[in-house]
C-alpha cells in the first residue's frame, strides 16, 4: 500500500514535510487536494482531517508536520544516498 501525502499549494509545512520524507528515503504518493477534489474528499471524510500536510503511512495518520512523529517512521538514516525514482511529486 503506498504512503499517501496530502498537500496543497503554498503550504510551507507541506514543503518541509516533503523534504524530510525525501531526505529519509520514505516513498510516498503526493496528493494535491486543490488539484483533485477526490483527494480533498478522502482527506476530510475518510481521514477526518482538514490539515495539510496529512500523511497516511500504512495504517498510521500523521496530521501536520510533526518532526518527532516523522522521525519515528522507518526510513533510511539521514545523510545516506537514495534513489529519487521511488518518489512521486517534486520539491
Gaussian input, Z-matrix of N, CA and C with variables (Angstrom, degrees):
# hf/3-21g

backbone

0 1
 N
 C     1     B1
 C     2     B2     1     A1
 N     3     B3     2     A2     1     D1
 C     4     B4     3     A3     2     D2
 C     5     B5     4     A4     3     D3
 N     6     B6     5     A5     4     D4
 C     7     B7     6     A6     5     D5
 C     8     B8     7     A7     6     D6
 N     9     B9     8     A8     7     D7
 C    10    B10     9     A9     8     D8
 C    11    B11    10    A10     9     D9
 N    12    B12    11    A11    10    D10
 C    13    B13    12    A12    11    D11
 C    14    B14    13    A13    12    D12
 N    15    B15    14    A14    13    D13
 C    16    B16    15    A15    14    D14
 C    17    B17    16    A16    15    D15
 N    18    B18    17    A17    16    D16
 C    19    B19    18    A18    17    D17
 C    20    B20    19    A19    18    D18
 N    21    B21    20    A20    19    D19
 C    22    B22    21    A21    20    D20
 C    23    B23    22    A22    21    D21
 N    24    B24    23    A23    22    D22
 C    25    B25    24    A24    23    D23
 C    26    B26    25    A25    24    D24
 N    27    B27    26    A26    25    D25
 C    28    B28    27    A27    26    D26
 C    29    B29    28    A28    27    D27
 N    30    B30    29    A29    28    D28
 C    31    B31    30    A30    29    D29
 C    32    B32    31    A31    30    D30
 N    33    B33    32    A32    31    D31
 C    34    B34    33    A33    32    D32
 C    35    B35    34    A34    33    D33
 N    36    B36    35    A35    34    D34
 C    37    B37    36    A36    35    D35
 C    38    B38    37    A37    36    D36
 N    39    B39    38    A38    37    D37
 C    40    B40    39    A39    38    D38
 C    41    B41    40    A40    39    D39
 N    42    B42    41    A41    40    D40
 C    43    B43    42    A42    41    D41
 C    44    B44    43    A43    42    D42
 N    45    B45    44    A44    43    D43
 C    46    B46    45    A45    44    D44
 C    47    B47    46    A46    45    D45
 N    48    B48    47    A47    46    D46
 C    49    B49    48    A48    47    D47
 C    50    B50    49    A49    48    D48
 N    51    B51    50    A50    49    D49
 C    52    B52    51    A51    50    D50
 C    53    B53    52    A52    51    D51
 N    54    B54    53    A53    52    D52
 C    55    B55    54    A54    53    D53
 C    56    B56    55    A55    54    D54
 N    57    B57    56    A56    55    D55
 C    58    B58    57    A57    56    D56
 C    59    B59    58    A58    57    D57
 N    60    B60    59    A59    58    D58
 C    61    B61    60    A60    59    D59
 C    62    B62    61    A61    60    D60
 N    63    B63    62    A62    61    D61
 C    64    B64    63    A63    62    D62
 C    65    B65    64    A64    63    D63
 N    66    B66    65    A65    64    D64
 C    67    B67    66    A66    65    D65
 C    68    B68    67    A67    66    D66
 N    69    B69    68    A68    67    D67
 C    70    B70    69    A69    68    D68
 C    71    B71    70    A70    69    D69
 N    72    B72    71    A71    70    D70
 C    73    B73    72    A72    71    D71
 C    74    B74    73    A73    72    D72
 N    75    B75    74    A74    73    D73
 C    76    B76    75    A75    74    D74
 C    77    B77    76    A76    75    D75
 N    78    B78    77    A77    76    D76
 C    79    B79    78    A78    77    D77
 C    80    B80    79    A79    78    D78
 N    81    B81    80    A80    79    D79
 C    82    B82    81    A81    80    D80
 C    83    B83    82    A82    81    D81
 N    84    B84    83    A83    82    D82
 C    85    B85    84    A84    83    D83
 C    86    B86    85    A85    84    D84
 N    87    B87    86    A86    85    D85
 C    88    B88    87    A87    86    D86
 C    89    B89    88    A88    87    D87
 N    90    B90    89    A89    88    D88
 C    91    B91    90    A90    89    D89
 C    92    B92    91    A91    90    D90
 N    93    B93    92    A92    91    D91
 C    94    B94    93    A93    92    D92
 C    95    B95    94    A94    93    D93
 N    96    B96    95    A95    94    D94
 C    97    B97    96    A96    95    D95
 C    98    B98    97    A97    96    D96
 N    99    B99    98    A98    97    D97
 C   100   B100    99    A99    98    D98
 C   101   B101   100   A100    99    D99
 N   102   B102   101   A101   100   D100
 C   103   B103   102   A102   101   D101
 C   104   B104   103   A103   102   D102
 N   105   B105   104   A104   103   D103
 C   106   B106   105   A105   104   D104
 C   107   B107   106   A106   105   D105
 N   108   B108   107   A107   106   D106
 C   109   B109   108   A108   107   D107
 C   110   B110   109   A109   108   D108
 N   111   B111   110   A110   109   D109
 C   112   B112   111   A111   110   D110
 C   113   B113   112   A112   111   D111
 N   114   B114   113   A113   112   D112
 C   115   B115   114   A114   113   D113
 C   116   B116   115   A115   114   D114
 N   117   B117   116   A116   115   D115
 C   118   B118   117   A117   116   D116
 C   119   B119   118   A118   117   D117
 N   120   B120   119   A119   118   D118
 C   121   B121   120   A120   119   D119
 C   122   B122   121   A121   120   D120
 N   123   B123   122   A122   121   D121
 C   124   B124   123   A123   122   D122
 C   125   B125   124   A124   123   D123
 N   126   B126   125   A125   124   D124
 C   127   B127   126   A126   125   D125
 C   128   B128   127   A127   126   D126
 N   129   B129   128   A128   127   D127
 C   130   B130   129   A129   128   D128
 C   131   B131   130   A130   129   D129
 N   132   B132   131   A131   130   D130
 C   133   B133   132   A132   131   D131
 C   134   B134   133   A133   132   D132
 N   135   B135   134   A134   133   D133
 C   136   B136   135   A135   134   D134
 C   137   B137   136   A136   135   D135
 N   138   B138   137   A137   136   D136
 C   139   B139   138   A138   137   D137
 C   140   B140   139   A139   138   D138
 N   141   B141   140   A140   139   D139
 C   142   B142   141   A141   140   D140
 C   143   B143   142   A142   141   D141
 N   144   B144   143   A143   142   D142
 C   145   B145   144   A144   143   D143
 C   146   B146   145   A145   144   D144
 N   147   B147   146   A146   145   D145
 C   148   B148   147   A147   146   D146
 C   149   B149   148   A148   147   D147
 N   150   B150   149   A149   148   D148
 C   151   B151   150   A150   149   D149
 C   152   B152   151   A151   150   D150
 N   153   B153   152   A152   151   D151
 C   154   B154   153   A153   152   D152
 C   155   B155   154   A154   153   D153
 N   156   B156   155   A155   154   D154
 C   157   B157   156   A156   155   D155
 C   158   B158   157   A157   156   D156
 N   159   B159   158   A158   157   D157
 C   160   B160   159   A159   158   D158
 C   161   B161   160   A160   159   D159
 N   162   B162   161   A161   160   D160
 C   163   B163   162   A162   161   D161
 C   164   B164   163   A163   162   D162
 N   165   B165   164   A164   163   D163
 C   166   B166   165   A165   164   D164
 C   167   B167   166   A166   165   D165
 N   168   B168   167   A167   166   D166
 C   169   B169   168   A168   167   D167
 C   170   B170   169   A169   168   D168
 N   171   B171   170   A170   169   D169
 C   172   B172   171   A171   170   D170
 C   173   B173   172   A172   171   D171
 N   174   B174   173   A173   172   D172
 C   175   B175   174   A174   173   D173
 C   176   B176   175   A175   174   D174
 N   177   B177   176   A176   175   D175
 C   178   B178   177   A177   176   D176
 C   179   B179   178   A178   177   D177
 N   180   B180   179   A179   178   D178
 C   181   B181   180   A180   179   D179
 C   182   B182   181   A181   180   D180
 N   183   B183   182   A182   181   D181
 C   184   B184   183   A183   182   D182
 C   185   B185   184   A184   183   D183
 N   186   B186   185   A185   184   D184
 C   187   B187   186   A186   185   D185
 C   188   B188   187   A187   186   D186
 N   189   B189   188   A188   187   D187
 C   190   B190   189   A189   188   D188
 C   191   B191   190   A190   189   D189
 N   192   B192   191   A191   190   D190
 C   193   B193   192   A192   191   D191
 C   194   B194   193   A193   192   D192
 N   195   B195   194   A194   193   D193
 C   196   B196   195   A195   194   D194
 C   197   B197   196   A196   195   D195
 N   198   B198   197   A197   196   D196
 C   199   B199   198   A198   197   D197
 C   200   B200   199   A199   198   D198
 N   201   B201   200   A200   199   D199
 C   202   B202   201   A201   200   D200
 C   203   B203   202   A202   201   D201
 N   204   B204   203   A203   202   D202
 C   205   B205   204   A204   203   D203
 C   206   B206   205   A205   204   D204
 N   207   B207   206   A206   205   D205
 C   208   B208   207   A207   206   D206
 C   209   B209   208   A208   207   D207
 N   210   B210   209   A209   208   D208
 C   211   B211   210   A210   209   D209
 C   212   B212   211   A211   210   D210
 N   213   B213   212   A212   211   D211
 C   214   B214   213   A213   212   D212
 C   215   B215   214   A214   213   D213
 N   216   B216   215   A215   214   D214
 C   217   B217   216   A216   215   D215
 C   218   B218   217   A217   216   D216
 N   219   B219   218   A218   217   D217
 C   220   B220   219   A219   218   D218
 C   221   B221   220   A220   219   D219
 N   222   B222   221   A221   220   D220
 C   223   B223   222   A222   221   D221
 C   224   B224   223   A223   222   D222
 N   225   B225   224   A224   223   D223
 C   226   B226   225   A225   224   D224
 C   227   B227   226   A226   225   D225
 N   228   B228   227   A227   226   D226
 C   229   B229   228   A228   227   D227
 C   230   B230   229   A229   228   D228
 N   231   B231   230   A230   229   D229
 C   232   B232   231   A231   230   D230
 C   233   B233   232   A232   231   D231
 N   234   B234   233   A233   232   D232
 C   235   B235   234   A234   233   D233
 C   236   B236   235   A235   234   D234
 N   237   B237   236   A236   235   D235
 C   238   B238   237   A237   236   D236
 C   239   B239   238   A238   237   D237
 N   240   B240   239   A239   238   D238
 C   241   B241   240   A240   239   D239
 C   242   B242   241   A241   240   D240
 N   243   B243   242   A242   241   D241
 C   244   B244   243   A243   242   D242
 C   245   B245   244   A244   243   D243
 N   246   B246   245   A245   244   D244
 C   247   B247   246   A246   245   D245
 C   248   B248   247   A247   246   D246
 N   249   B249   248   A248   247   D247
 C   250   B250   249   A249   248   D248
 C   251   B251   250   A250   249   D249
 N   252   B252   251   A251   250   D250
 C   253   B253   252   A252   251   D251
 C   254   B254   253   A253   252   D252
 N   255   B255   254   A254   253   D253
 C   256   B256   255   A255   254   D254
 C   257   B257   256   A256   255   D255
 N   258   B258   257   A257   256   D256
 C   259   B259   258   A258   257   D257
 C   260   B260   259   A259   258   D258
 N   261   B261   260   A260   259   D259
 C   262   B262   261   A261   260   D260
 C   263   B263   262   A262   261   D261
 N   264   B264   263   A263   262   D262
 C   265   B265   264   A264   263   D263
 C   266   B266   265   A265   264   D264
 N   267   B267   266   A266   265   D265
 C   268   B268   267   A267   266   D266
 C   269   B269   268   A268   267   D267
 N   270   B270   269   A269   268   D268
 C   271   B271   270   A270   269   D269
 C   272   B272   271   A271   270   D270

   B1=1.4629
   B2=1.5321
   B3=1.3368
   B4=1.4669
   B5=1.5294
   B6=1.3130
   B7=1.4561
   B8=1.5222
   B9=1.3180
   B10=1.4577
   B11=1.5181
   B12=1.3357
   B13=1.4554
   B14=1.5291
   B15=1.3290
   B16=1.4649
   B17=1.5274
   B18=1.3393
   B19=1.4596
   B20=1.5226
   B21=1.3363
   B22=1.4635
   B23=1.5209
   B24=1.3244
   B25=1.4632
   B26=1.5277
   B27=1.3259
   B28=1.4582
   B29=1.5206
   B30=1.3034
   B31=1.4668
   B32=1.5316
   B33=1.3332
   B34=1.4659
   B35=1.5251
   B36=1.3211
   B37=1.4689
   B38=1.5264
   B39=1.3387
   B40=1.4655
   B41=1.5245
   B42=1.3141
   B43=1.4686
   B44=1.5256
   B45=1.3357
   B46=1.4623
   B47=1.5266
   B48=1.3194
   B49=1.4660
   B50=1.5225
   B51=1.3260
   B52=1.4647
   B53=1.5291
   B54=1.3142
   B55=1.4628
   B56=1.5235
   B57=1.3290
   B58=1.4585
   B59=1.5298
   B60=1.3248
   B61=1.4688
   B62=1.5297
   B63=1.3082
   B64=1.4632
   B65=1.5365
   B66=1.3230
   B67=1.4645
   B68=1.5251
   B69=1.3266
   B70=1.4656
   B71=1.5228
   B72=1.3228
   B73=1.4557
   B74=1.5105
   B75=1.3192
   B76=1.4633
   B77=1.5268
   B78=1.3332
   B79=1.4671
   B80=1.5291
   B81=1.3234
   B82=1.4622
   B83=1.5110
   B84=1.3065
   B85=1.4642
   B86=1.5148
   B87=1.3261
   B88=1.4554
   B89=1.5161
   B90=1.3318
   B91=1.4542
   B92=1.5287
   B93=1.3175
   B94=1.4643
   B95=1.5256
   B96=1.3323
   B97=1.4700
   B98=1.5201
   B99=1.3250
   B100=1.4634
   B101=1.5293
   B102=1.3176
   B103=1.4681
   B104=1.5251
   B105=1.3206
   B106=1.4628
   B107=1.5251
   B108=1.3265
   B109=1.4642
   B110=1.5388
   B111=1.3141
   B112=1.4711
   B113=1.5253
   B114=1.3182
   B115=1.4664
   B116=1.5287
   B117=1.3389
   B118=1.4647
   B119=1.5204
   B120=1.3299
   B121=1.4709
   B122=1.5276
   B123=1.3084
   B124=1.4683
   B125=1.5282
   B126=1.3288
   B127=1.4605
   B128=1.5252
   B129=1.3144
   B130=1.4620
   B131=1.5267
   B132=1.3214
   B133=1.4633
   B134=1.5265
   B135=1.3093
   B136=1.4585
   B137=1.5234
   B138=1.3242
   B139=1.4642
   B140=1.5239
   B141=1.3343
   B142=1.4623
   B143=1.5360
   B144=1.3365
   B145=1.4551
   B146=1.5178
   B147=1.2994
   B148=1.4639
   B149=1.5247
   B150=1.3315
   B151=1.4548
   B152=1.5191
   B153=1.3377
   B154=1.4604
   B155=1.5152
   B156=1.3052
   B157=1.4531
   B158=1.5244
   B159=1.3039
   B160=1.4636
   B161=1.5161
   B162=1.3155
   B163=1.4580
   B164=1.5152
   B165=1.3255
   B166=1.4669
   B167=1.5216
   B168=1.3349
   B169=1.4603
   B170=1.5259
   B171=1.3412
   B172=1.4640
   B173=1.5147
   B174=1.3303
   B175=1.4667
   B176=1.5306
   B177=1.3279
   B178=1.4666
   B179=1.5225
   B180=1.3335
   B181=1.4619
   B182=1.5278
   B183=1.3371
   B184=1.4653
   B185=1.5214
   B186=1.3258
   B187=1.4644
   B188=1.5230
   B189=1.3326
   B190=1.4562
   B191=1.5222
   B192=1.3105
   B193=1.4643
   B194=1.5176
   B195=1.3322
   B196=1.4574
   B197=1.5279
   B198=1.3197
   B199=1.4725
   B200=1.5290
   B201=1.3249
   B202=1.4669
   B203=1.5246
   B204=1.3290
   B205=1.4705
   B206=1.5276
   B207=1.3024
   B208=1.4647
   B209=1.5250
   B210=1.3328
   B211=1.4569
   B212=1.5226
   B213=1.3067
   B214=1.4623
   B215=1.5266
   B216=1.3300
   B217=1.4654
   B218=1.5222
   B219=1.3346
   B220=1.4612
   B221=1.5241
   B222=1.2866
   B223=1.4585
   B224=1.5051
   B225=1.2760
   B226=1.4504
   B227=1.5265
   B228=1.3222
   B229=1.4701
   B230=1.5293
   B231=1.2955
   B232=1.4582
   B233=1.5192
   B234=1.3344
   B235=1.4470
   B236=1.5202
   B237=1.3396
   B238=1.4574
   B239=1.5111
   B240=1.3284
   B241=1.4614
   B242=1.5224
   B243=1.3299
   B244=1.4628
   B245=1.5216
   B246=1.2920
   B247=1.4551
   B248=1.5225
   B249=1.3283
   B250=1.4570
   B251=1.5247
   B252=1.3225
   B253=1.4629
   B254=1.5235
   B255=1.3273
   B256=1.4667
   B257=1.5226
   B258=1.3194
   B259=1.4473
   B260=1.5154
   B261=1.3160
   B262=1.4716
   B263=1.5169
   B264=1.2627
   B265=1.4579
   B266=1.5174
   B267=1.3029
   B268=1.4550
   B269=1.5140
   B270=1.2940
   B271=1.4702
   B272=1.5043
   A1=108.26
   A2=117.64
   A3=119.77
   A4=111.18
   A5=115.45
   A6=121.64
   A7=107.17
   A8=116.73
   A9=121.03
   A10=109.30
   A11=114.29
   A12=122.63
   A13=107.41
   A14=116.74
   A15=122.87
   A16=109.39
   A17=115.08
   A18=121.73
   A19=109.79
   A20=114.91
   A21=121.34
   A22=108.59
   A23=117.07
   A24=121.22
   A25=111.41
   A26=115.67
   A27=121.01
   A28=114.48
   A29=118.04
   A30=122.31
   A31=109.09
   A32=116.44
   A33=120.97
   A34=111.40
   A35=117.72
   A36=120.77
   A37=110.51
   A38=117.16
   A39=121.20
   A40=109.93
   A41=116.36
   A42=121.18
   A43=110.25
   A44=117.14
   A45=121.28
   A46=111.23
   A47=116.52
   A48=120.83
   A49=110.80
   A50=116.58
   A51=120.86
   A52=110.61
   A53=116.76
   A54=120.72
   A55=110.86
   A56=116.63
   A57=120.67
   A58=110.53
   A59=117.21
   A60=120.87
   A61=110.53
   A62=116.45
   A63=120.53
   A64=110.09
   A65=116.97
   A66=120.22
   A67=111.94
   A68=117.13
   A69=121.15
   A70=112.56
   A71=117.42
   A72=120.10
   A73=113.43
   A74=117.07
   A75=121.73
   A76=108.03
   A77=117.29
   A78=119.42
   A79=111.37
   A80=115.48
   A81=120.41
   A82=109.79
   A83=114.22
   A84=121.64
   A85=106.50
   A86=116.47
   A87=120.58
   A88=109.53
   A89=115.74
   A90=121.90
   A91=108.81
   A92=115.75
   A93=122.85
   A94=108.32
   A95=116.61
   A96=120.89
   A97=112.86
   A98=118.85
   A99=121.81
   A100=110.98
   A101=116.58
   A102=120.97
   A103=112.04
   A104=117.89
   A105=121.03
   A106=109.92
   A107=118.22
   A108=121.62
   A109=113.57
   A110=117.20
   A111=119.63
   A112=110.44
   A113=117.88
   A114=120.86
   A115=110.28
   A116=116.51
   A117=120.21
   A118=110.25
   A119=116.84
   A120=121.03
   A121=110.85
   A122=116.87
   A123=120.45
   A124=109.83
   A125=116.64
   A126=121.18
   A127=111.30
   A128=116.57
   A129=120.36
   A130=113.72
   A131=117.51
   A132=119.88
   A133=113.40
   A134=117.47
   A135=120.20
   A136=112.79
   A137=116.69
   A138=120.04
   A139=112.35
   A140=116.71
   A141=123.19
   A142=111.41
   A143=115.98
   A144=121.75
   A145=109.14
   A146=115.20
   A147=121.40
   A148=109.24
   A149=115.45
   A150=121.70
   A151=110.39
   A152=115.64
   A153=120.43
   A154=107.38
   A155=117.04
   A156=125.77
   A157=111.28
   A158=114.89
   A159=122.31
   A160=106.23
   A161=115.33
   A162=121.40
   A163=109.43
   A164=115.64
   A165=122.30
   A166=105.71
   A167=115.51
   A168=122.26
   A169=107.41
   A170=115.63
   A171=119.23
   A172=108.39
   A173=117.44
   A174=119.75
   A175=112.05
   A176=116.56
   A177=122.31
   A178=109.86
   A179=116.67
   A180=122.03
   A181=107.97
   A182=115.60
   A183=120.56
   A184=106.98
   A185=115.61
   A186=122.13
   A187=108.15
   A188=115.58
   A189=120.66
   A190=109.72
   A191=116.64
   A192=120.44
   A193=108.35
   A194=114.82
   A195=122.25
   A196=106.33
   A197=116.69
   A198=121.55
   A199=111.61
   A200=118.10
   A201=120.53
   A202=111.20
   A203=117.11
   A204=120.63
   A205=110.81
   A206=116.80
   A207=120.88
   A208=110.84
   A209=117.82
   A210=120.62
   A211=111.95
   A212=118.07
   A213=121.45
   A214=112.18
   A215=117.23
   A216=120.18
   A217=109.72
   A218=116.62
   A219=117.84
   A220=109.92
   A221=116.01
   A222=121.58
   A223=109.44
   A224=115.28
   A225=121.91
   A226=108.16
   A227=118.23
   A228=119.98
   A229=111.00
   A230=116.30
   A231=121.83
   A232=109.43
   A233=115.36
   A234=121.01
   A235=114.17
   A236=118.35
   A237=120.24
   A238=109.50
   A239=116.58
   A240=120.70
   A241=109.85
   A242=116.42
   A243=121.34
   A244=110.00
   A245=114.52
   A246=121.53
   A247=108.40
   A248=117.60
   A249=121.28
   A250=112.10
   A251=118.96
   A252=121.09
   A253=111.38
   A254=118.43
   A255=122.00
   A256=112.05
   A257=118.07
   A258=120.89
   A259=112.66
   A260=114.16
   A261=120.65
   A262=106.93
   A263=116.62
   A264=120.30
   A265=108.51
   A266=116.20
   A267=120.49
   A268=109.20
   A269=114.66
   A270=120.45
   A271=108.00
   D1=126.78
   D2=-179.82
   D3=-70.41
   D4=153.73
   D5=173.49
   D6=-84.18
   D7=124.73
   D8=-178.74
   D9=-101.33
   D10=130.74
   D11=-175.34
   D12=-120.23
   D13=105.71
   D14=-175.54
   D15=-89.14
   D16=123.28
   D17=-175.49
   D18=-135.52
   D19=175.30
   D20=171.06
   D21=-149.97
   D22=153.47
   D23=-179.34
   D24=-58.97
   D25=143.24
   D26=176.53
   D27=80.76
   D28=5.68
   D29=-177.81
   D30=-90.75
   D31=106.78
   D32=-178.55
   D33=-64.47
   D34=-39.17
   D35=178.84
   D36=-64.84
   D37=-34.44
   D38=177.22
   D39=-62.85
   D40=-44.40
   D41=179.87
   D42=-61.99
   D43=-45.58
   D44=179.83
   D45=-63.23
   D46=-43.71
   D47=-179.91
   D48=-64.83
   D49=-41.81
   D50=179.32
   D51=-62.34
   D52=-44.71
   D53=177.79
   D54=-60.62
   D55=-39.29
   D56=178.62
   D57=-64.05
   D58=-47.97
   D59=-179.43
   D60=-59.10
   D61=-44.92
   D62=-179.78
   D63=-63.57
   D64=-43.05
   D65=-178.22
   D66=-63.98
   D67=-27.39
   D68=179.96
   D69=-94.18
   D70=-0.49
   D71=178.98
   D72=70.89
   D73=28.80
   D74=-179.47
   D75=-93.03
   D76=115.39
   D77=-178.10
   D78=-71.18
   D79=147.59
   D80=178.76
   D81=-157.41
   D82=159.52
   D83=171.10
   D84=-111.67
   D85=116.80
   D86=179.94
   D87=-76.89
   D88=135.87
   D89=-179.73
   D90=-126.82
   D91=104.45
   D92=-179.36
   D93=-79.25
   D94=112.77
   D95=-175.69
   D96=-72.64
   D97=-16.71
   D98=177.81
   D99=-85.73
   D100=-29.91
   D101=-178.58
   D102=-84.16
   D103=-22.18
   D104=-175.94
   D105=-136.76
   D106=107.95
   D107=-178.88
   D108=-58.78
   D109=-28.53
   D110=178.54
   D111=-66.15
   D112=-37.13
   D113=177.68
   D114=-65.12
   D115=-39.29
   D116=176.86
   D117=-63.00
   D118=-41.72
   D119=178.89
   D120=-62.29
   D121=-46.10
   D122=179.54
   D123=-60.89
   D124=-45.87
   D125=-179.69
   D126=-57.36
   D127=-49.84
   D128=-173.72
   D129=-81.07
   D130=-40.28
   D131=-175.23
   D132=-89.88
   D133=-47.33
   D134=-175.75
   D135=-84.07
   D136=-37.35
   D137=-178.57
   D138=-97.34
   D139=-7.02
   D140=178.42
   D141=53.67
   D142=45.50
   D143=179.35
   D144=-129.16
   D145=148.25
   D146=172.77
   D147=-127.03
   D148=21.45
   D149=-175.00
   D150=-117.91
   D151=137.79
   D152=169.72
   D153=-116.03
   D154=142.65
   D155=-2.51
   D156=-78.03
   D157=153.69
   D158=167.19
   D159=-127.74
   D160=128.48
   D161=-178.74
   D162=-111.59
   D163=124.40
   D164=172.43
   D165=-100.80
   D166=104.52
   D167=-176.69
   D168=-112.61
   D169=99.03
   D170=-172.83
   D171=63.11
   D172=-119.58
   D173=177.70
   D174=-104.12
   D175=10.15
   D176=178.63
   D177=-98.35
   D178=137.68
   D179=177.16
   D180=-116.32
   D181=126.45
   D182=175.82
   D183=-117.05
   D184=116.39
   D185=-178.67
   D186=-96.92
   D187=127.25
   D188=-177.36
   D189=81.04
   D190=174.38
   D191=177.52
   D192=-99.67
   D193=92.99
   D194=176.35
   D195=-100.38
   D196=102.35
   D197=-175.00
   D198=-55.17
   D199=-39.47
   D200=179.57
   D201=-61.72
   D202=-43.09
   D203=178.45
   D204=-66.07
   D205=-42.60
   D206=-179.93
   D207=-63.86
   D208=-36.62
   D209=179.98
   D210=-67.10
   D211=-20.40
   D212=178.22
   D213=-81.01
   D214=-12.07
   D215=-179.96
   D216=-70.09
   D217=141.79
   D218=177.28
   D219=-68.62
   D220=131.87
   D221=-180.00
   D222=-168.24
   D223=-174.84
   D224=179.69
   D225=-82.56
   D226=141.25
   D227=177.03
   D228=-56.32
   D229=143.23
   D230=179.79
   D231=-61.13
   D232=136.10
   D233=177.50
   D234=102.32
   D235=-1.74
   D236=176.74
   D237=-99.94
   D238=159.57
   D239=-179.30
   D240=-73.48
   D241=152.26
   D242=177.48
   D243=-143.58
   D244=162.61
   D245=179.36
   D246=-94.76
   D247=107.91
   D248=-176.51
   D249=-70.35
   D250=-8.18
   D251=177.45
   D252=-66.96
   D253=-16.98
   D254=-177.00
   D255=-77.62
   D256=-5.92
   D257=-174.18
   D258=-110.51
   D259=151.08
   D260=172.70
   D261=-114.12
   D262=146.05
   D263=-178.02
   D264=96.86
   D265=173.29
   D266=-179.98
   D267=-140.60
   D268=161.35
   D269=179.91
   D270=-94.55

